Amino acid sequence: IKQLPLNTDPEVFGLHENANIMKEQKESQKLFDGILTTLPREVNGGARSSSEIVQELAIDILSKIPPDFEIEDVTSRYPTKYSESMNTVLVQELLRFNRLLSIIRASLRDI
């Protein structure tokens, strides 16, 4: 029993491996819902409102997001050749990561 994993893979239950991603997304959503329910809903005297707190958090997170990767620099340093297939994967993943960063930035600005 001590050798069994603490968290079982979804395949054990006949589910697709993406089921684990959905489970983690739901857990994250529950966490954020719990955080939002604990925020104060009224302004009491000198206390900050929940929208001010969220705005400050968004600005703080936005300041910590790294800049986009320069794809041209990466492709010049790691050229995509048949013999170096990992370079192709690197460029593809950096393109995806840059798109993700732009979505995160836009979402934080919209808050």
Biopython code that builds the backbone (N, CA, C, O; Angstrom):
import numpy as np
from Bio.PDB.StructureBuilder import StructureBuilder

atoms = [
    (1, "ILE", "N", (0.819, -1.187, 0.000)),
    (1, "ILE", "CA", (0.000, 0.000, 0.000)),
    (1, "ILE", "C", (0.860, 1.246, 0.000)),
    (1, "ILE", "O", (0.490, 2.242, -0.622)),
    (2, "LYS", "N", (2.000, 1.225, 0.679)),
    (2, "LYS", "CA", (2.863, 2.393, 0.733)),
    (2, "LYS", "C", (3.446, 2.725, -0.632)),
    (2, "LYS", "O", (3.845, 3.865, -0.866)),
    (3, "GLN", "N", (3.504, 1.757, -1.535)),
    (3, "GLN", "CA", (4.090, 1.983, -2.848)),
    (3, "GLN", "C", (3.078, 2.523, -3.857)),
    (3, "GLN", "O", (3.468, 2.945, -4.945)),
    (4, "LEU", "N", (1.801, 2.519, -3.523)),
    (4, "LEU", "CA", (0.792, 3.026, -4.440)),
    (4, "LEU", "C", (0.876, 4.550, -4.498)),
    (4, "LEU", "O", (1.190, 5.192, -3.496)),
    (5, "PRO", "N", (0.600, 5.127, -5.655)),
    (5, "PRO", "CA", (0.673, 6.589, -5.759)),
    (5, "PRO", "C", (-0.465, 7.250, -4.989)),
    (5, "PRO", "O", (-1.553, 6.688, -4.861)),
    (6, "LEU", "N", (-0.198, 8.454, -4.477)),
    (6, "LEU", "CA", (-1.223, 9.183, -3.744)),
    (6, "LEU", "C", (-2.324, 9.673, -4.675)),
    (6, "LEU", "O", (-3.500, 9.659, -4.313)),
    (7, "ASN", "N", (-1.945, 10.102, -5.867)),
    (7, "ASN", "CA", (-2.908, 10.583, -6.854)),
    (7, "ASN", "C", (-2.905, 9.629, -8.036)),
    (7, "ASN", "O", (-1.876, 9.433, -8.684)),
    (8, "THR", "N", (-4.041, 9.044, -8.311)),
    (8, "THR", "CA", (-4.118, 8.104, -9.420)),
    (8, "THR", "C", (-4.368, 8.837, -10.726)),
    (8, "THR", "O", (-5.017, 9.883, -10.748)),
    (9, "ASP", "N", (-3.857, 8.291, -11.795)),
    (9, "ASP", "CA", (-4.073, 8.855, -13.116)),
    (9, "ASP", "C", (-5.506, 8.586, -13.557)),
    (9, "ASP", "O", (-6.108, 7.601, -13.129)),
    (10, "PRO", "N", (-6.062, 9.452, -14.411)),
    (10, "PRO", "CA", (-7.438, 9.244, -14.866)),
    (10, "PRO", "C", (-7.612, 7.963, -15.677)),
    (10, "PRO", "O", (-8.715, 7.421, -15.748)),
    (11, "GLU", "N", (-6.533, 7.475, -16.289)),
    (11, "GLU", "CA", (-6.617, 6.260, -17.086)),
    (11, "GLU", "C", (-7.028, 5.053, -16.242)),
    (11, "GLU", "O", (-7.602, 4.096, -16.762)),
    (12, "VAL", "N", (-6.736, 5.096, -14.952)),
    (12, "VAL", "CA", (-7.101, 4.003, -14.059)),
    (12, "VAL", "C", (-8.615, 3.825, -14.033)),
    (12, "VAL", "O", (-9.113, 2.709, -13.889)),
    (13, "PHE", "N", (-9.341, 4.927, -14.171)),
    (13, "PHE", "CA", (-10.799, 4.896, -14.130)),
    (13, "PHE", "C", (-11.409, 4.864, -15.527)),
    (13, "PHE", "O", (-12.621, 5.013, -15.681)),
    (14, "GLY", "N", (-10.572, 4.670, -16.543)),
    (14, "GLY", "CA", (-11.063, 4.610, -17.912)),
    (14, "GLY", "C", (-11.318, 5.971, -18.521)),
    (14, "GLY", "O", (-12.031, 6.077, -19.519)),
    (15, "LEU", "N", (-10.749, 7.017, -17.938)),
    (15, "LEU", "CA", (-10.939, 8.370, -18.446)),
    (15, "LEU", "C", (-9.736, 8.781, -19.293)),
    (15, "LEU", "O", (-8.648, 8.219, -19.169)),
    (16, "HIS", "N", (-9.956, 9.763, -20.146)),
    (16, "HIS", "CA", (-8.884, 10.310, -20.967)),
    (16, "HIS", "C", (-7.948, 11.116, -20.071)),
    (16, "HIS", "O", (-8.370, 11.619, -19.029)),
    (17, "GLU", "N", (-6.687, 11.242, -20.467)),
    (17, "GLU", "CA", (-5.727, 11.962, -19.635)),
    (17, "GLU", "C", (-6.069, 13.449, -19.497)),
    (17, "GLU", "O", (-5.598, 14.101, -18.565)),
    (18, "ASN", "N", (-6.881, 13.995, -20.412)),
    (18, "ASN", "CA", (-7.308, 15.387, -20.286)),
    (18, "ASN", "C", (-8.275, 15.588, -19.128)),
    (18, "ASN", "O", (-8.513, 16.722, -18.714)),
    (19, "ALA", "N", (-8.830, 14.516, -18.607)),
    (19, "ALA", "CA", (-9.720, 14.625, -17.450)),
    (19, "ALA", "C", (-8.977, 15.215, -16.260)),
    (19, "ALA", "O", (-9.573, 15.924, -15.449)),
    (20, "ASN", "N", (-7.702, 14.936, -16.149)),
    (20, "ASN", "CA", (-6.892, 15.490, -15.073)),
    (20, "ASN", "C", (-6.786, 17.008, -15.212)),
    (20, "ASN", "O", (-6.815, 17.728, -14.214)),
    (21, "ILE", "N", (-6.665, 17.490, -16.437)),
    (21, "ILE", "CA", (-6.599, 18.932, -16.670)),
    (21, "ILE", "C", (-7.906, 19.588, -16.253)),
    (21, "ILE", "O", (-7.904, 20.631, -15.599)),
    (22, "MET", "N", (-9.025, 18.971, -16.634)),
    (22, "MET", "CA", (-10.326, 19.524, -16.264)),
    (22, "MET", "C", (-10.506, 19.549, -14.747)),
    (22, "MET", "O", (-11.055, 20.503, -14.197)),
    (23, "LYS", "N", (-10.045, 18.505, -14.081)),
    (23, "LYS", "CA", (-10.146, 18.447, -12.617)),
    (23, "LYS", "C", (-9.347, 19.589, -11.992)),
    (23, "LYS", "O", (-9.821, 20.247, -11.066)),
    (24, "GLU", "N", (-8.145, 19.821, -12.493)),
    (24, "GLU", "CA", (-7.311, 20.884, -11.945)),
    (24, "GLU", "C", (-7.897, 22.261, -12.233)),
    (24, "GLU", "O", (-7.789, 23.162, -11.401)),
    (25, "GLN", "N", (-8.518, 22.437, -13.404)),
    (25, "GLN", "CA", (-9.165, 23.713, -13.705)),
    (25, "GLN", "C", (-10.337, 23.965, -12.757)),
    (25, "GLN", "O", (-10.528, 25.085, -12.283)),
    (26, "LYS", "N", (-11.114, 22.924, -12.484)),
    (26, "LYS", "CA", (-12.247, 23.076, -11.557)),
    (26, "LYS", "C", (-11.755, 23.383, -10.144)),
    (26, "LYS", "O", (-12.361, 24.185, -9.434)),
    (27, "GLU", "N", (-10.658, 22.745, -9.736)),
    (27, "GLU", "CA", (-10.099, 23.027, -8.415)),
    (27, "GLU", "C", (-9.629, 24.475, -8.334)),
    (27, "GLU", "O", (-9.840, 25.143, -7.322)),
    (28, "SER", "N", (-8.994, 24.960, -9.398)),
    (28, "SER", "CA", (-8.547, 26.358, -9.430)),
    (28, "SER", "C", (-9.729, 27.302, -9.364)),
    (28, "SER", "O", (-9.686, 28.307, -8.654)),
    (29, "GLN", "N", (-10.792, 26.985, -10.104)),
    (29, "GLN", "CA", (-11.982, 27.821, -10.080)),
    (29, "GLN", "C", (-12.602, 27.857, -8.686)),
    (29, "GLN", "O", (-13.036, 28.913, -8.226)),
    (30, "LYS", "N", (-12.643, 26.709, -8.012)),
    (30, "LYS", "CA", (-13.184, 26.668, -6.649)),
    (30, "LYS", "C", (-12.322, 27.503, -5.706)),
    (30, "LYS", "O", (-12.844, 28.189, -4.827)),
    (31, "LEU", "N", (-11.004, 27.445, -5.889)),
    (31, "LEU", "CA", (-10.100, 28.227, -5.056)),
    (31, "LEU", "C", (-10.368, 29.709, -5.228)),
    (31, "LEU", "O", (-10.493, 30.435, -4.243)),
    (32, "PHE", "N", (-10.459, 30.172, -6.482)),
    (32, "PHE", "CA", (-10.706, 31.588, -6.729)),
    (32, "PHE", "C", (-12.098, 32.008, -6.264)),
    (32, "PHE", "O", (-12.275, 33.120, -5.766)),
    (33, "ASP", "N", (-13.077, 31.134, -6.423)),
    (33, "ASP", "CA", (-14.413, 31.442, -5.919)),
    (33, "ASP", "C", (-14.387, 31.613, -4.401)),
    (33, "ASP", "O", (-15.042, 32.503, -3.860)),
    (34, "GLY", "N", (-13.634, 30.762, -3.726)),
    (34, "GLY", "CA", (-13.500, 30.873, -2.280)),
    (34, "GLY", "C", (-12.811, 32.159, -1.866)),
    (34, "GLY", "O", (-13.196, 32.786, -0.879)),
    (35, "ILE", "N", (-11.799, 32.550, -2.614)),
    (35, "ILE", "CA", (-11.095, 33.805, -2.315)),
    (35, "ILE", "C", (-12.041, 34.982, -2.493)),
    (35, "ILE", "O", (-12.082, 35.886, -1.659)),
    (36, "LEU", "N", (-12.804, 34.968, -3.588)),
    (36, "LEU", "CA", (-13.705, 36.085, -3.852)),
    (36, "LEU", "C", (-14.822, 36.186, -2.817)),
    (36, "LEU", "O", (-15.273, 37.286, -2.501)),
    (37, "THR", "N", (-15.267, 35.056, -2.291)),
    (37, "THR", "CA", (-16.337, 35.120, -1.289)),
    (37, "THR", "C", (-15.832, 35.638, 0.051)),
    (37, "THR", "O", (-16.624, 36.121, 0.860)),
    (38, "THR", "N", (-14.545, 35.549, 0.297)),
    (38, "THR", "CA", (-14.008, 36.039, 1.563)),
    (38, "THR", "C", (-13.652, 37.519, 1.512)),
    (38, "THR", "O", (-13.372, 38.115, 2.552)),
    (39, "LEU", "N", (-13.657, 38.125, 0.327)),
    (39, "LEU", "CA", (-13.355, 39.546, 0.233)),
    (39, "LEU", "C", (-14.501, 40.364, 0.809)),
    (39, "LEU", "O", (-15.665, 39.985, 0.679)),
    (40, "PRO", "N", (-14.176, 41.480, 1.442)),
    (40, "PRO", "CA", (-15.254, 42.320, 1.975)),
    (40, "PRO", "C", (-16.070, 42.931, 0.839)),
    (40, "PRO", "O", (-15.525, 43.286, -0.207)),
    (41, "ARG", "N", (-17.375, 43.049, 1.052)),
    (41, "ARG", "CA", (-18.262, 43.583, 0.023)),
    (41, "ARG", "C", (-18.580, 45.051, 0.246)),
    (41, "ARG", "O", (-19.111, 45.697, -0.657)),
    (42, "GLU", "N", (-18.278, 45.595, 1.401)),
    (42, "GLU", "CA", (-18.585, 46.977, 1.721)),
    (42, "GLU", "C", (-17.306, 47.713, 2.078)),
    (42, "GLU", "O", (-16.317, 47.123, 2.513)),
    (43, "VAL", "N", (-17.361, 49.003, 1.881)),
    (43, "VAL", "CA", (-16.248, 49.851, 2.297)),
    (43, "VAL", "C", (-16.534, 50.300, 3.722)),
    (43, "VAL", "O", (-17.550, 50.939, 3.998)),
    (44, "ASN", "N", (-15.619, 49.953, 4.620)),
    (44, "ASN", "CA", (-15.784, 50.323, 6.023)),
    (44, "ASN", "C", (-14.756, 51.373, 6.388)),
    (44, "ASN", "O", (-13.574, 51.060, 6.532)),
    (45, "GLY", "N", (-15.183, 52.597, 6.537)),
    (45, "GLY", "CA", (-14.274, 53.659, 6.955)),
    (45, "GLY", "C", (-13.112, 53.808, 5.995)),
    (45, "GLY", "O", (-13.300, 54.156, 4.829)),
    (46, "GLY", "N", (-11.913, 53.545, 6.485)),
    (46, "GLY", "CA", (-10.713, 53.699, 5.676)),
    (46, "GLY", "C", (-10.299, 52.438, 4.947)),
    (46, "GLY", "O", (-9.271, 52.421, 4.272)),
    (47, "ALA", "N", (-11.092, 51.373, 5.075)),
    (47, "ALA", "CA", (-10.734, 50.107, 4.425)),
    (47, "ALA", "C", (-10.925, 50.222, 2.915)),
    (47, "ALA", "O", (-11.743, 51.005, 2.432)),
    (48, "ARG", "N", (-10.165, 49.438, 2.196)),
    (48, "ARG", "CA", (-10.264, 49.434, 0.732)),
    (48, "ARG", "C", (-11.402, 48.515, 0.303)),
    (48, "ARG", "O", (-11.718, 47.534, 0.976)),
    (49, "SER", "N", (-12.001, 48.851, -0.819)),
    (49, "SER", "CA", (-13.076, 48.009, -1.349)),
    (49, "SER", "C", (-12.467, 46.791, -2.031)),
    (49, "SER", "O", (-11.271, 46.762, -2.318)),
    (50, "SER", "N", (-13.295, 45.791, -2.286)),
    (50, "SER", "CA", (-12.796, 44.579, -2.931)),
    (50, "SER", "C", (-12.319, 44.869, -4.348)),
    (50, "SER", "O", (-11.370, 44.243, -4.820)),
    (51, "SER", "N", (-12.960, 45.805, -5.030)),
    (51, "SER", "CA", (-12.508, 46.131, -6.383)),
    (51, "SER", "C", (-11.139, 46.787, -6.364)),
    (51, "SER", "O", (-10.338, 46.568, -7.273)),
    (52, "GLU", "N", (-10.856, 47.594, -5.337)),
    (52, "GLU", "CA", (-9.524, 48.199, -5.222)),
    (52, "GLU", "C", (-8.465, 47.137, -4.938)),
    (52, "GLU", "O", (-7.356, 47.201, -5.468)),
    (53, "ILE", "N", (-8.808, 46.175, -4.114)),
    (53, "ILE", "CA", (-7.864, 45.095, -3.796)),
    (53, "ILE", "C", (-7.585, 44.265, -5.046)),
    (53, "ILE", "O", (-6.433, 43.944, -5.338)),
    (54, "VAL", "N", (-8.640, 43.917, -5.783)),
    (54, "VAL", "CA", (-8.465, 43.137, -7.011)),
    (54, "VAL", "C", (-7.645, 43.921, -8.024)),
    (54, "VAL", "O", (-6.790, 43.353, -8.703)),
    (55, "GLN", "N", (-7.898, 45.215, -8.129)),
    (55, "GLN", "CA", (-7.145, 46.051, -9.067)),
    (55, "GLN", "C", (-5.666, 46.079, -8.703)),
    (55, "GLN", "O", (-4.808, 45.982, -9.580)),
    (56, "GLU", "N", (-5.366, 46.209, -7.424)),
    (56, "GLU", "CA", (-3.971, 46.200, -6.980)),
    (56, "GLU", "C", (-3.310, 44.855, -7.270)),
    (56, "GLU", "O", (-2.161, 44.802, -7.709)),
    (57, "LEU", "N", (-4.037, 43.775, -7.024)),
    (57, "LEU", "CA", (-3.489, 42.445, -7.319)),
    (57, "LEU", "C", (-3.231, 42.282, -8.811)),
    (57, "LEU", "O", (-2.202, 41.734, -9.207)),
    (58, "ALA", "N", (-4.153, 42.752, -9.636)),
    (58, "ALA", "CA", (-3.974, 42.646, -11.084)),
    (58, "ALA", "C", (-2.755, 43.432, -11.539)),
    (58, "ALA", "O", (-1.987, 42.954, -12.374)),
    (59, "ILE", "N", (-2.567, 44.627, -11.003)),
    (59, "ILE", "CA", (-1.403, 45.444, -11.367)),
    (59, "ILE", "C", (-0.122, 44.759, -10.915)),
    (59, "ILE", "O", (0.873, 44.753, -11.639)),
    (60, "ASP", "N", (-0.148, 44.178, -9.712)),
    (60, "ASP", "CA", (1.034, 43.482, -9.200)),
    (60, "ASP", "C", (1.388, 42.275, -10.064)),
    (60, "ASP", "O", (2.553, 42.070, -10.405)),
    (61, "ILE", "N", (0.385, 41.484, -10.413)),
    (61, "ILE", "CA", (0.637, 40.307, -11.256)),
    (61, "ILE", "C", (1.130, 40.742, -12.632)),
    (61, "ILE", "O", (2.044, 40.138, -13.193)),
    (62, "LEU", "N", (0.513, 41.803, -13.175)),
    (62, "LEU", "CA", (0.901, 42.309, -14.485)),
    (62, "LEU", "C", (2.355, 42.768, -14.503)),
    (62, "LEU", "O", (3.048, 42.601, -15.507)),
    (63, "SER", "N", (2.818, 43.343, -13.401)),
    (63, "SER", "CA", (4.210, 43.806, -13.339)),
    (63, "SER", "C", (5.205, 42.646, -13.267)),
    (63, "SER", "O", (6.384, 42.821, -13.579)),
    (64, "LYS", "N", (4.734, 41.458, -12.855)),
    (64, "LYS", "CA", (5.626, 40.306, -12.709)),
    (64, "LYS", "C", (5.652, 39.389, -13.930)),
    (64, "LYS", "O", (6.460, 38.462, -13.992)),
    (65, "ILE", "N", (4.774, 39.642, -14.899)),
    (65, "ILE", "CA", (4.733, 38.797, -16.092)),
    (65, "ILE", "C", (5.943, 39.120, -16.963)),
    (65, "ILE", "O", (6.219, 40.291, -17.225)),
    (66, "PRO", "N", (6.663, 38.104, -17.411)),
    (66, "PRO", "CA", (7.850, 38.372, -18.230)),
    (66, "PRO", "C", (7.453, 38.895, -19.610)),
    (66, "PRO", "O", (6.324, 38.686, -20.055)),
    (67, "PRO", "N", (8.377, 39.571, -20.285)),
    (67, "PRO", "CA", (8.077, 40.041, -21.639)),
    (67, "PRO", "C", (8.000, 38.861, -22.609)),
    (67, "PRO", "O", (8.462, 37.761, -22.307)),
    (68, "ASP", "N", (7.413, 39.107, -23.769)),
    (68, "ASP", "CA", (7.327, 38.061, -24.790)),
    (68, "ASP", "C", (8.728, 37.654, -25.234)),
    (68, "ASP", "O", (9.662, 38.457, -25.211)),
    (69, "PHE", "N", (8.854, 36.401, -25.634)),
    (69, "PHE", "CA", (10.114, 35.922, -26.173)),
    (69, "PHE", "C", (10.279, 36.440, -27.595)),
    (69, "PHE", "O", (9.313, 36.509, -28.354)),
    (70, "GLU", "N", (11.491, 36.799, -27.947)),
    (70, "GLU", "CA", (11.798, 37.249, -29.307)),
    (70, "GLU", "C", (12.021, 36.011, -30.168)),
    (70, "GLU", "O", (13.071, 35.372, -30.087)),
    (71, "ILE", "N", (11.045, 35.679, -30.981)),
    (71, "ILE", "CA", (11.095, 34.456, -31.783)),
    (71, "ILE", "C", (12.240, 34.520, -32.789)),
    (71, "ILE", "O", (12.885, 33.506, -33.057)),
    (72, "GLU", "N", (12.499, 35.704, -33.349)),
    (72, "GLU", "CA", (13.592, 35.833, -34.319)),
    (72, "GLU", "C", (14.940, 35.505, -33.681)),
    (72, "GLU", "O", (15.779, 34.844, -34.293)),
    (73, "ASP", "N", (15.141, 35.968, -32.456)),
    (73, "ASP", "CA", (16.394, 35.665, -31.754)),
    (73, "ASP", "C", (16.529, 34.174, -31.479)),
    (73, "ASP", "O", (17.609, 33.599, -31.612)),
    (74, "VAL", "N", (15.414, 33.557, -31.095)),
    (74, "VAL", "CA", (15.437, 32.122, -30.789)),
    (74, "VAL", "C", (15.720, 31.318, -32.055)),
    (74, "VAL", "O", (16.523, 30.386, -32.031)),
    (75, "THR", "N", (15.065, 31.672, -33.160)),
    (75, "THR", "CA", (15.283, 30.910, -34.398)),
    (75, "THR", "C", (16.682, 31.117, -34.944)),
    (75, "THR", "O", (17.225, 30.223, -35.594)),
    (76, "SER", "N", (17.283, 32.283, -34.695)),
    (76, "SER", "CA", (18.664, 32.469, -35.154)),
    (76, "SER", "C", (19.642, 31.695, -34.271)),
    (76, "SER", "O", (20.652, 31.180, -34.752)),
    (77, "ARG", "N", (19.332, 31.621, -32.977)),
    (77, "ARG", "CA", (20.217, 30.884, -32.069)),
    (77, "ARG", "C", (20.007, 29.379, -32.164)),
    (77, "ARG", "O", (20.962, 28.607, -32.074)),
    (78, "TYR", "N", (18.749, 28.960, -32.348)),
    (78, "TYR", "CA", (18.409, 27.549, -32.465)),
    (78, "TYR", "C", (17.660, 27.332, -33.776)),
    (78, "TYR", "O", (16.431, 27.261, -33.778)),
    (79, "PRO", "N", (18.379, 27.225, -34.886)),
    (79, "PRO", "CA", (17.704, 27.101, -36.189)),
    (79, "PRO", "C", (16.911, 25.792, -36.291)),
    (79, "PRO", "O", (17.307, 24.754, -35.760)),
    (80, "THR", "N", (15.791, 25.883, -36.984)),
    (80, "THR", "CA", (14.941, 24.699, -37.155)),
    (80, "THR", "C", (15.457, 23.902, -38.350)),
    (80, "THR", "O", (15.253, 24.272, -39.506)),
    (81, "LYS", "N", (16.120, 22.817, -38.039)),
    (81, "LYS", "CA", (16.671, 21.924, -39.062)),
    (81, "LYS", "C", (16.111, 20.517, -38.831)),
    (81, "LYS", "O", (15.615, 20.196, -37.750)),
    (82, "TYR", "N", (16.200, 19.709, -39.848)),
    (82, "TYR", "CA", (15.716, 18.336, -39.748)),
    (82, "TYR", "C", (16.471, 17.571, -38.672)),
    (82, "TYR", "O", (15.885, 16.760, -37.954)),
    (83, "SER", "N", (17.766, 17.828, -38.558)),
    (83, "SER", "CA", (18.580, 17.104, -37.575)),
    (83, "SER", "C", (18.353, 17.596, -36.143)),
    (83, "SER", "O", (18.730, 16.917, -35.188)),
    (84, "GLU", "N", (17.752, 18.750, -35.994)),
    (84, "GLU", "CA", (17.498, 19.326, -34.668)),
    (84, "GLU", "C", (15.997, 19.548, -34.484)),
    (84, "GLU", "O", (15.532, 20.688, -34.490)),
    (85, "SER", "N", (15.254, 18.481, -34.324)),
    (85, "SER", "CA", (13.796, 18.592, -34.238)),
    (85, "SER", "C", (13.337, 19.300, -32.962)),
    (85, "SER", "O", (12.254, 19.885, -32.944)),
    (86, "MET", "N", (14.123, 19.258, -31.917)),
    (86, "MET", "CA", (13.734, 19.922, -30.678)),
    (86, "MET", "C", (13.710, 21.441, -30.849)),
    (86, "MET", "O", (12.982, 22.132, -30.136)),
    (87, "ASN", "N", (14.495, 21.959, -31.780)),
    (87, "ASN", "CA", (14.466, 23.398, -32.041)),
    (87, "ASN", "C", (13.105, 23.812, -32.585)),
    (87, "ASN", "O", (12.591, 24.879, -32.248)),
    (88, "THR", "N", (12.529, 22.967, -33.421)),
    (88, "THR", "CA", (11.199, 23.242, -33.954)),
    (88, "THR", "C", (10.178, 23.259, -32.834)),
    (88, "THR", "O", (9.317, 24.138, -32.785)),
    (89, "VAL", "N", (10.269, 22.297, -31.941)),
    (89, "VAL", "CA", (9.347, 22.220, -30.801)),
    (89, "VAL", "C", (9.524, 23.445, -29.909)),
    (89, "VAL", "O", (8.544, 23.997, -29.408)),
    (90, "LEU", "N", (10.758, 23.867, -29.711)),
    (90, "LEU", "CA", (11.032, 25.039, -28.881)),
    (90, "LEU", "C", (10.339, 26.275, -29.451)),
    (90, "LEU", "O", (9.686, 27.019, -28.720)),
    (91, "VAL", "N", (10.482, 26.486, -30.738)),
    (91, "VAL", "CA", (9.864, 27.657, -31.369)),
    (91, "VAL", "C", (8.339, 27.572, -31.278)),
    (91, "VAL", "O", (7.682, 28.570, -30.981)),
    (92, "GLN", "N", (7.778, 26.402, -31.527)),
    (92, "GLN", "CA", (6.321, 26.244, -31.441)),
    (92, "GLN", "C", (5.807, 26.523, -30.031)),
    (92, "GLN", "O", (4.789, 27.191, -29.853)),
    (93, "GLU", "N", (6.512, 26.012, -29.042)),
    (93, "GLU", "CA", (6.078, 26.217, -27.661)),
    (93, "GLU", "C", (6.234, 27.674, -27.236)),
    (93, "GLU", "O", (5.412, 28.187, -26.476)),
    (94, "LEU", "N", (7.275, 28.342, -27.716)),
    (94, "LEU", "CA", (7.443, 29.758, -27.392)),
    (94, "LEU", "C", (6.349, 30.601, -28.038)),
    (94, "LEU", "O", (5.884, 31.574, -27.444)),
    (95, "LEU", "N", (5.936, 30.238, -29.247)),
    (95, "LEU", "CA", (4.820, 30.937, -29.884)),
    (95, "LEU", "C", (3.550, 30.774, -29.059)),
    (95, "LEU", "O", (2.812, 31.737, -28.853)),
    (96, "ARG", "N", (3.297, 29.563, -28.590)),
    (96, "ARG", "CA", (2.122, 29.321, -27.749)),
    (96, "ARG", "C", (2.216, 30.086, -26.434)),
    (96, "ARG", "O", (1.230, 30.649, -25.958)),
    (97, "PHE", "N", (3.408, 30.098, -25.856)),
    (97, "PHE", "CA", (3.606, 30.792, -24.584)),
    (97, "PHE", "C", (3.405, 32.292, -24.756)),
    (97, "PHE", "O", (2.811, 32.940, -23.894)),
    (98, "ASN", "N", (3.897, 32.851, -25.865)),
    (98, "ASN", "CA", (3.689, 34.273, -26.132)),
    (98, "ASN", "C", (2.201, 34.592, -26.268)),
    (98, "ASN", "O", (1.735, 35.618, -25.771)),
    (99, "ARG", "N", (1.453, 33.708, -26.943)),
    (99, "ARG", "CA", (0.001, 33.918, -27.057)),
    (99, "ARG", "C", (-0.661, 33.871, -25.688)),
    (99, "ARG", "O", (-1.542, 34.678, -25.390)),
    (100, "LEU", "N", (-0.236, 32.924, -24.856)),
    (100, "LEU", "CA", (-0.786, 32.815, -23.509)),
    (100, "LEU", "C", (-0.488, 34.078, -22.700)),
    (100, "LEU", "O", (-1.367, 34.594, -22.010)),
    (101, "LEU", "N", (0.740, 34.574, -22.781)),
    (101, "LEU", "CA", (1.104, 35.791, -22.067)),
    (101, "LEU", "C", (0.259, 36.977, -22.515)),
    (101, "LEU", "O", (-0.149, 37.798, -21.694)),
    (102, "SER", "N", (-0.003, 37.068, -23.813)),
    (102, "SER", "CA", (-0.809, 38.198, -24.291)),
    (102, "SER", "C", (-2.253, 38.089, -23.799)),
    (102, "SER", "O", (-2.877, 39.107, -23.497)),
    (103, "ILE", "N", (-2.788, 36.880, -23.714)),
    (103, "ILE", "CA", (-4.149, 36.691, -23.187)),
    (103, "ILE", "C", (-4.196, 37.050, -21.699)),
    (103, "ILE", "O", (-5.141, 37.691, -21.239)),
    (104, "ILE", "N", (-3.178, 36.636, -20.958)),
    (104, "ILE", "CA", (-3.129, 36.951, -19.525)),
    (104, "ILE", "C", (-3.036, 38.453, -19.326)),
    (104, "ILE", "O", (-3.735, 39.011, -18.480)),
    (105, "ARG", "N", (-2.174, 39.118, -20.101)),
    (105, "ARG", "CA", (-2.043, 40.574, -19.987)),
    (105, "ARG", "C", (-3.367, 41.270, -20.293)),
    (105, "ARG", "O", (-3.783, 42.173, -19.567)),
    (106, "ALA", "N", (-4.020, 40.849, -21.365)),
    (106, "ALA", "CA", (-5.296, 41.468, -21.752)),
    (106, "ALA", "C", (-6.346, 41.250, -20.659)),
    (106, "ALA", "O", (-7.110, 42.161, -20.340)),
    (107, "SER", "N", (-6.383, 40.050, -20.090)),
    (107, "SER", "CA", (-7.361, 39.766, -19.035)),
    (107, "SER", "C", (-7.109, 40.615, -17.800)),
    (107, "SER", "O", (-8.048, 41.121, -17.185)),
    (108, "LEU", "N", (-5.840, 40.772, -17.437)),
    (108, "LEU", "CA", (-5.523, 41.578, -16.263)),
    (108, "LEU", "C", (-5.813, 43.061, -16.498)),
    (108, "LEU", "O", (-6.213, 43.765, -15.571)),
    (109, "ARG", "N", (-5.617, 43.534, -17.715)),
    (109, "ARG", "CA", (-5.942, 44.934, -18.023)),
    (109, "ARG", "C", (-7.445, 45.161, -18.009)),
    (109, "ARG", "O", (-7.902, 46.242, -17.639)),
    (110, "ASP", "N", (-8.222, 44.152, -18.410)),
    (110, "ASP", "CA", (-9.674, 44.287, -18.440)),
    (110, "ASP", "C", (-10.303, 44.302, -17.057)),
    (110, "ASP", "O", (-11.431, 44.764, -16.886)),
    (111, "ILE", "N", (-9.572, 43.795, -16.067)),
    (111, "ILE", "CA", (-10.107, 43.780, -14.696)),
    (111, "ILE", "C", (-10.162, 45.167, -14.214)),
    (111, "ILE", "O", (-10.578, 45.411, -13.081)),
]
sb = StructureBuilder()
sb.init_structure("model")
sb.init_model(0)
sb.init_chain("A")
sb.init_seg("    ")
for serial, (resi, resn, name, xyz) in enumerate(atoms, 1):
    if name == "N":
        sb.init_residue(resn, " ", resi, " ")
    sb.init_atom(name, np.array(xyz, "f"), 0.0, 1.0, " ", f" {name:<3s}", serial, name[0])
structure = sb.get_structure()
